[in-house]
C-alpha cells in the first residue's frame, strides 16, 4: 500500500495535460474496441479459427473481453479506479499479442496490441494522475 501511495504522490507531482489526454485516448480506444468486438462476431471467428473452440468458451470470451473493454474504457476515461481497470485489461492484451504468434501473423494487430499493452503498463504504474475522478474524490474526503 505504501508503494501505491508513493507512486500516486510522484504521479500527482509530475502530471500534465498531455498524459491525461493519452489516458483518455486509451479509454476511448478500449471502449470502441469493446463495441467493435460485440458488433463484429465474424472477426472473433476469424481470430479463433485456428484454435479448438466450443460455443461456451467463445461466448465467455466475448462477454469478458467486451465488458472489460467497455467498462474499463469508461473508467479509464474518467480516471476512476484506473489501476484496477488496467489489471482487467492486461490478460486480454497479452492474449492479443500472443494470438499473432500462435496463428496467422497480422502486423497491424500486433503493433496495435503491443502499443496498447505498453500504454496500459505505463498507467498501471503511473495511475490516473491529478486530473481524474480518483484525485477529486481523494481531495474531497
C-alpha positions as CSV (number, residue, x, y, z in Angstrom):
1,X,0.0,0.0,0.0
2,X,2.9,2.3,0.7
3,X,4.2,1.7,-2.8
4,X,0.9,2.8,-4.3
5,X,0.8,5.9,-2.2
6,X,4.4,6.8,-3.2
7,X,3.5,6.2,-6.9
8,X,0.4,8.4,-6.5
9,X,2.4,11.2,-4.9
10,X,5.0,11.1,-7.7
11,X,2.3,11.0,-10.4
12,X,0.5,13.9,-8.9
13,X,3.6,16.0,-8.7
14,X,4.6,15.2,-12.3
15,X,1.2,15.3,-14.0
16,X,0.4,17.2,-17.2
17,X,-2.5,17.5,-19.6
18,X,-0.8,15.6,-22.4
19,X,-0.5,12.5,-20.2
20,X,-4.2,12.9,-19.2
21,X,-5.1,13.1,-22.9
22,X,-3.2,9.9,-23.5
23,X,-5.2,8.2,-20.6
24,X,-8.5,9.5,-22.1
25,X,-7.4,8.4,-25.6
26,X,-6.6,4.9,-24.2
27,X,-10.0,4.7,-22.5
28,X,-11.8,5.8,-25.7
29,X,-9.8,3.3,-27.8
30,X,-10.6,0.4,-25.4
31,X,-14.3,1.3,-25.3
32,X,-14.5,1.4,-29.1
33,X,-12.7,-1.9,-29.3
34,X,-15.3,-3.4,-26.9
35,X,-18.1,-2.1,-29.1
36,X,-16.3,-3.4,-32.2
37,X,-15.9,-6.8,-30.6
38,X,-19.6,-7.1,-29.8
39,X,-20.8,-5.9,-33.2
40,X,-18.4,-7.9,-35.4
41,X,-18.8,-11.5,-34.3
42,X,-17.3,-12.7,-37.6
43,X,-14.0,-11.1,-36.5
44,X,-14.0,-13.2,-33.4
45,X,-14.5,-16.4,-35.5
46,X,-11.5,-15.4,-37.7
47,X,-9.3,-14.8,-34.7
48,X,-10.3,-18.1,-33.1
49,X,-10.4,-20.0,-36.3
50,X,-7.2,-22.0,-35.8
51,X,-7.9,-23.0,-32.2
52,X,-10.1,-25.8,-30.9
53,X,-13.1,-23.9,-29.6
54,X,-16.6,-24.7,-28.4
55,X,-19.6,-22.4,-28.1
56,X,-19.2,-21.9,-24.3
57,X,-15.7,-20.7,-24.3
58,X,-16.3,-18.4,-27.3
59,X,-19.3,-16.8,-25.5
60,X,-17.3,-16.4,-22.3
61,X,-14.5,-14.8,-24.3
62,X,-16.9,-12.4,-26.0
63,X,-18.6,-11.4,-22.7
64,X,-15.4,-11.0,-20.8
65,X,-13.5,-9.0,-23.4
66,X,-16.4,-6.8,-24.4
67,X,-17.4,-5.9,-20.9
68,X,-13.8,-5.4,-19.7
69,X,-13.0,-3.1,-22.6
70,X,-16.3,-1.1,-22.4
71,X,-16.5,-0.7,-18.6
72,X,-12.7,-0.4,-18.2
73,X,-12.5,2.1,-21.0
74,X,-15.2,4.3,-19.4
75,X,-13.4,4.1,-16.0
76,X,-10.0,4.9,-17.6
77,X,-11.6,7.9,-19.4
78,X,-12.8,9.4,-16.1
79,X,-9.7,8.2,-14.2
80,X,-11.8,6.2,-11.8
81,X,-10.0,3.1,-10.4
82,X,-7.6,3.2,-13.3
83,X,-5.2,0.6,-12.0
84,X,-7.9,-1.9,-11.3
85,X,-9.3,-1.3,-14.8
86,X,-5.9,-1.9,-16.3
87,X,-5.4,-5.1,-14.4
88,X,-8.6,-6.4,-16.1
89,X,-7.2,-5.3,-19.5
90,X,-3.8,-7.0,-19.1
91,X,-4.8,-10.6,-19.8
92,X,-6.8,-9.5,-22.9
93,X,-3.9,-7.5,-24.3
94,X,-1.3,-10.2,-23.6
95,X,-3.6,-12.7,-25.3
96,X,-4.0,-10.2,-28.2
97,X,-0.2,-10.1,-28.6
98,X,0.1,-13.9,-28.3
99,X,-2.7,-14.6,-30.8
100,X,-0.4,-13.1,-33.5
101,X,2.3,-15.7,-32.8
102,X,0.0,-18.7,-32.4
103,X,-1.9,-18.1,-35.6
104,X,-1.5,-16.1,-38.7
105,X,0.7,-13.0,-38.1
106,X,-1.2,-9.7,-38.6
107,X,1.4,-7.0,-38.2
108,X,-1.1,-4.2,-37.8
109,X,-2.9,-6.0,-35.0
110,X,0.4,-6.9,-33.4
111,X,1.5,-3.3,-33.3
112,X,-1.8,-2.0,-32.1
113,X,-1.9,-4.6,-29.3
114,X,1.7,-4.0,-28.3
115,X,1.3,-0.3,-28.1
116,X,-1.9,-0.6,-26.1
117,X,-0.2,-3.1,-23.8
118,X,2.8,-0.7,-23.2
119,X,0.5,2.3,-22.5
120,X,-1.5,0.2,-20.1
121,X,1.6,-0.9,-18.3
122,X,2.7,2.7,-18.1
123,X,-0.7,3.7,-16.5
124,X,-0.5,0.7,-14.2
125,X,2.5,2.3,-12.5
126,X,1.6,6.0,-13.2
127,X,-2.0,5.8,-12.0
128,X,-4.8,8.1,-13.1
129,X,-3.0,11.4,-12.4
130,X,-4.0,14.7,-10.9
131,X,-6.9,15.4,-13.3
132,X,-9.0,12.4,-12.6
133,X,-12.0,11.3,-10.6
134,X,-9.7,9.4,-8.1
135,X,-7.8,12.6,-7.3
136,X,-11.1,14.6,-7.0
137,X,-12.7,12.0,-4.6
138,X,-9.5,11.8,-2.6
139,X,-9.3,15.6,-2.1
140,X,-13.0,15.9,-1.1
141,X,-13.0,13.3,1.6
